[in-house]
């Protein structure tokens, strides 16, 4: 039995891992809206789109997870010469990846567009060119992989069957990686696992394992038998089988990693979306192995990560802080859990919207919390389903208020705010205004005190443009942080 507390130091070590990912990148579009009527043109629902998100999918989601886990990621992939390809290249750069995707003029960039009404996906539209690479493009890919793995501890092959790893490409990369003594992790596709012969770890789900071996995979014994068949036929170092509600099973080759089979029960978590959970498992295992963990500990950490990501919406990623919080869940106070990074908050907001909640947003320095602040926050929460508070960082408070402010640190201010029942999340921002947060979170309701008018509220024009509303909260008279500090300064010591 692996103790969860023993995994905590491993989370911190993930930043040491250097991982190369090679595979099929996609662009995932999510269009959210409501359905209130049937089209007069055909018996189909009319989706009134109110917002949309775009993010990296496929192998790109493996890379996103590597980055959010804190690992150093490199990425070799193929895009088409089109607008979606440019968007992918921009997002890859935004994640701090130095490689630019290889452009294939003859391909169309793979995209998946999901149309979601409320919490129900009503349609998915795919655009792609799932063909083998040309000899010229293949040579560029192989060279890119060879160069990328020189500085990496582990190599991930993320195969989505779109052509990047077709033919003998996977085998060639595995051979190069083995000669370079790199750990090789494969997230497979299709039924011919012989293409991945010699990989250190392969991570099929239960259905893929059955399809690849022609064996039943319902019981523990059947899963072990099928996994051992793969190991014998293709000389894999180990097989990790993801089994949905049954968790995961790790079957090492005889004589490796102690040779013992490990069954990990699924983390108890309300499931909202399993999209990309396999990518999270692959990324977490690769990062942990790259950081020097053994397979059993790496798999245990990946199991925790999978339990987190299925509670998010869309092709979500797991953050280093998410893992720490999950592993410390018995010791973590609800207040601490409310203080989120911008990316964590974005994920949480997606989940809240998936649950049908309206999102409210307000902001401030909140240096010395007084009854006026409490009233503002209560009014803000009453106007929405979930309230996010943007909190000025220490540096931005000093810019706004001058030397000597803030009186309390941003950590202290965040902790006090998060302890309030009316506050659901606190996000610290370094800019003087919360405009970037507002653009990112797209709140349904933006709240400020009535000492503003709507035209002077930062972000009001943005919120109104996409159909949100701006609320001016009633102020409690006689309360001011600056005035309180001034009175304190006048009192005799």
N, C-alpha and C positions, 0 to 999 in steps of 0.2 A: 504494500500500500504506500503510495507516494504522498508525503505530507505536503499540503498546499503551502504552508509557511516556508518550506524549504525551496520553493520555486521563486520566492520574492527576489533573492539576490540575482537569479538568472535574468529577471526582467531588466535590471540595471545593466547587466553585461551585454544585452542585445546591441547596444550602441557600438560595441567592438566588432560586430559581425559585418563582413563585406560580402554581399551576395549579388551574383549576376543572374538576371532572368532573361531567358530567350523564349519567345513564343508569339502567339497571335493576339495582337492588341485590338480592341474594339472601342467604339465610342457609345456609351450608354446615354440615351435621352429619356427623361421622364417628364411627361406632360400630365399635370394634375388639374382636375376640374370637377364640375358637377354635371349630372344628367337630369334635366327637368322635363324633357320632351322627346318624342320620337320624330325622326325626320319625315317630312311629307314626301320626300323623294324616294325613300325605301324604308322598309321596316327595321331601321337601325337607330340606336340612341344617338342623340346629338350631345357631344361633350363640349361644354363651355369651359375652355382652358383658362385657368386663373394664375398658374405659375408653372415654371419648368426648371429642371435641373439637368446638367450635363456633366458626366464624369467618365473617367477611364474604366473600361471593362475588360474582360478576358484576362490576358497576361498583364494588362495595365492595372488590374485590380490587385494582382499579386504584388506589383511594384508599389502601389499606394499603401498596401498593408505593411510592406517592408519599411517604408519611410515613416509611417505613423508609429510603428513599433520602435523606431529609433535606429534601425540598421542602416548601413551605407549601401545603397542600391545602385546597380548599373543595369541597363536595359538595352537589349538588341531586338528590334522588331521591324516590321514592314508596314508602310502605309501607302495609300494611293495619292496621286497628284490631284487633290481636290480639297474643298473647304473643310470637310470632316477631318482629313489628314492634317491640315494645318492646325485645327483645333486640338487634335491629339498631341501634336508636336509642342504646342503652346502649354498644354497641361503637363506634359512630361517635364518640360523645362521648369514649370512652376513648382514641381515637386523636388527640384534640386538635382535632377538627373542630368549629367553632362552629355550623354550620348543623344544625338538627334536620330530620329527614325530613318531607316533607309526608304527612299521613295522608289516605288515601282510604277512607271507610267502606265503600264497595262492593267493595273489593278484598281478596284474600287475599294475605298476604305470601308472596313466592316463596321456597321452601325446597327444598334437595336433601339427602336423607339417604342416605349411603353406608354399607353394611354390609360390613365387611372382615374376612375370616378369615385370620389370619396376614398374608400379603402379597397375598392375592387378594380383589378386590372381588366379592362374591357377589350383591349386589342394590343398585339405586339407586331410591329412592322420591321423586317430585317432587310438590310441592303448590304451586299457583299460580293466579293469575287473569291470563291473557295476553290482555287486552282493551284497546282504545283508552281513553284517559282521557276523563272527562267534561269538558265545556267549562269548568266551574268549576275543576277540578283542573289542567287544561291551563294556564289563565290564571295560577294560582299557580306552576306550574313555570316558565313563561316569565319571569314577573317575578323568580323566584328566580335563574334563570340570568342575567338582565340585571343584577341587583344584584351577584351573585357575581363576574361577570367584570370589574367596574369596577376591582378591585385586582389582577387576574391578568394574567400575560403570555401564557398559553396556555389553550385550552379543549379538553377531551377529551369527545367523545361516545362513550360505551361502550354499544353497542346489543346487547342479548341477546334482542331480539324479544318482550319481555314487555309492551310497550305504552307505556312511558315516552317513547320516541322515535318512536312510530307516527304515521301520517298525515302531516301537514305540520309536526310539531313540530321535527324535526331541521332542516328547511329554515329555519324561523323563527329558530332559535337561531344557525344558521350566518350568516344575514343580519345579525343583531344583532352577532355577533362580527366579521364582516368590516367592518361600519361602524365598529366600535370598534378596528379594526386589531389584532386578536388572532390569534395562530397557532391554527389549528383542526386538530385531529387526530381522526380518526374510526376506531374499531374497528367495522367494519360487520357487519350481519346480513342474511340473505336474499339475493335476487338483484336487487332494484331499487336499484342504487346511485345512481340519479338523485335519490333523496331527500337525498343528501349533496352535491349539486352545489355546487361552489365551495370545497370544503374544501381546506386547504393540503396535507394528507397523509391518505391512507387506507391502512389496514393489513390487508388481507385475507390469509388463508392461501391456500395453493395451490389447495385445493378450492373455496374461496369465489370466488377469481378466475375459475376455470373456469366455475362456475355462473353468475356474473354476466355473463360475456361470451359464453358458449357456445363458447369456444375451448379447444383443448388447452393444457395448461400443464406438460408433462413436462420439456421441455428448456429451457435458458437462452433460446434464441431464441423459443420459444413463450410463455414467461413475459413476456418483453419486449414481444412483439407484443400480448398480451392487456392488459398494463398500459397500453401506449400507446393502446389502444382506449378504455380507461376515461378516460384523460386527455383524449382528444379529445372523447368523448361528454359528459363531465360537468365539464370544466374544473378538474380536480384539479391542485394544484401538484406533486404527486408521488405515486407509489404504492410502498409498501414491502410486498413479498410475503414472508411467512414460509414456508419450504419444508422444515420438519422437518430431516431429516438432511442436506439440501443447504444449510442455512443460510438466508440471506435475500438478496433482490435489491431494490435501490432504483432505481426508474426515475423521474427527474424530468421535468417538462414541458420542452419545447424552450425553451432559453434560461434555464432556472432551475438554480441550484446547479451551474453549469458544463455542464449538459446531459448529462453522462456517466453511463452505467449503472454501478452498483457491485454486485459480487457478493461477499458475505461468507460464507466457509465456516463451518459450524457449529463451535462450540467443542467440542473433544474432552472429553467428559464422560459418565460412566456415567449412563444415563437410568433414573430410578426412577418419575417421574410427570410427565406433561406438562400436568396440570391447571393452568390459569391462566397458562401460559407466555406466551400472547398478551397477557394483562393486564400482565405484567411488561414486555414489549417496549413496549407502548403507554405505560405510566407512565414508563419510562426515557427514551424519545424525547421525551415531553412535557416532562419535567423538564429535560432537556438543552437542548431548544429554548428553553424558558422562561428558562434561564440564559444564553442567548446563543450556544450552539454552532451550528455549521452542520449541515446534514442528514447529511452523510457521517460526521462525528464522532459525532453523536447516535445514528445507526444502529449504528456500530461499538460504542459503549458498550452499547446495547440488546442487541446480539448476545452480548456478554460476560455481561450479566445473564441472558439466556435460557439460556446454558450453565450458569449457576449454579443457576437455579431448577428445571430439570428433574432435578437431582440431589437435590432435596428431595422431601418427601412431602406430598400434599394441595395445596390452593390456597395454596401458600407464597408468601412475599415475599422480595425481595432487599434486604439491608441495605447501607448506604453502606460499612460495613467489609468486607462480602463482596466488593464491587467492587474496593476497594483491595487486598485480599488476592489476588484473582484477577489483577489487573494487575501485582502485584509478586511473583507466585508463584515466580519463580526466585530472588528474594532473601529471601523470607519463610521463616524457620526453622520447623520442625515445632512447636517449643515455642511460638513466638509465635502460631501458628495455633490452638493449643489454648485460648488465653485468649479467652473468648467473653462477649458480653453475655447477659442472661437470654433475650431473644428469639432470638438466634442459637443458644443452647444448646437451647432448646425445639425449634427446627427440626432440629438435629442429633440430638437424642434421638428424634424421630419417624422420622428416617432409620434410626438404629440399630435401633429396634424393627421397622421395615419389613424389615430384614436379619435379624431373628430374635434379636437380642441382648437379654439382660436388663440393666436399668439399675441400677447401684449408686450410692449417694450417701453421702458423709461430709463433715464440715465441721470448721473450726477456724481459729485465728489463724495457726498455722504461722510464728511469728515468726523463730525460729532453728531451721531444720530439723535434727533429730537422729535417731539410729537408731530411737528409739521411733516417731517420725513415719513413717519409711520402712517399718517393720514394719507399722504400722497401715494404710498405703496398700496395701502388698502383700497383706495379708489381705483388705482391702476389694475389691481387684481380683480376687482369686481367687474371691470369692463372686458375681461377676457377669460379664457380657460386656463392659460398658463402664462405666468409673468416672468420675463427675462429682464434683468437689471444690468445695464452697462455701467461699469464703475471706472472712473478715471484713475489711471496709474499714478503713483507718487510723482513721477516726473511731470506728467501733464497737469496735475493739481498745482504744482509749483509755478508752472508757466501761466496758469489762469489766475491763481490767487496771490502769487508772490512768495518771497522768501519766508520761511517759518511755517509754511503750510505744505503738506498736510500735518495735522497734529498726530494723527494715527497713521500707521503704515497701511499700504494697500491690502496686505494679508489680514491685518486686524479689521479693517473696514469691510472686507469681503466676508470674513467670518461672522461679523455682527449682522450684516444684511442677510446672509444665508440662514441665520438662525430664525428669521421671521417666517411665520406661517404663510404670509402673503407673497413671499418670494419663492419662485421655483428654480431659478438659475441665476448665477452671477458670473458675468464675463468682464475681466479687466481689459481695458483698451489703452493704448499708449498715445493715440492721437488727441488733439485738443477737443475734437468733436466726435460723436459716435456715428458719423455719416456712413463710414465703411461697414460698421456692424449692421446698420439699418438696411443697407443695400444687400448684405449677405443674408440676413435673417428674414427679410421681407415680412415684418410683423403685420398682423391684421389691424392692430390698434397701437398707435403711438401716443404716449401720454406725457404731458409736461404740466407744470404748475400754471395757474391762471395769471401769474405775473408776466407770462408771455402772451403774444397773440399768435394765431395760427400761422400767419405769414413769416414770423420770426423763429418758429420752431425748426431746428435743424432736422432735415430729412422729411419735413411735412410734404414737400412737393413730390418727393420720391414715393412716399406711401400713398398719397392721393392718386398718383398716376396709375398705379396698378390696382386701384380699387379699395385700398385700405382707408381707415379713418383716423383723424387726429382728435384727441380728447384733451381738454384743458381742465385739470383737476382743481377743485376748490382749495384755497390755501388756508391753513390755520394761522390766524393772526398772532403776532408777537413772538415768532420763532425764527431765529436766524443763526446759523453757525458762526458767521463772522461777528455778529453782535455779541454772541455768547463768549467768544474768545476775547473780544475787546473788553468785556466786563471782567473777565478773569484776570486780564492783564492789569486792570486798574485796582484790583483788590490788594490791600497791603499784605506782604509776606508774613 
